[in-house]
């Protein structure tokens, strides 16, 4: 099993959720986060004063999936989240040792 974490632009969330749903991924965790990479923030004007916005709003999606779904999930996220501009985000993949569904006690693939 793999845990896929994707940090994307907030306005792409609905598109990504829909694309993941189309390939059979029904559950995910979503968090509103802030951060920066190469984009390094930007300056804004507020009441005539210029100030630096260091951390940009992003959305982090977490999905635990079986190994055979990984490539499809990555492709779905990349295809729907890509705008071609700086700040499109990143995908991180990590190994998951064990998953337990609290309600039933099911484990691993049965628990996803």
Buried (B, 14 or more C-beta within 10 A) or exposed (E): BBBBBBBBBEEBBEBBBEBBEEEEBEEBEBEEEEBBEEEEBEEEEEEEEEEEEEEBEBBBBBBBBEEEBBEBBBEBBBEBBEEEEEBBBEBEEEEBEEBEEEEEEEEBEEBB
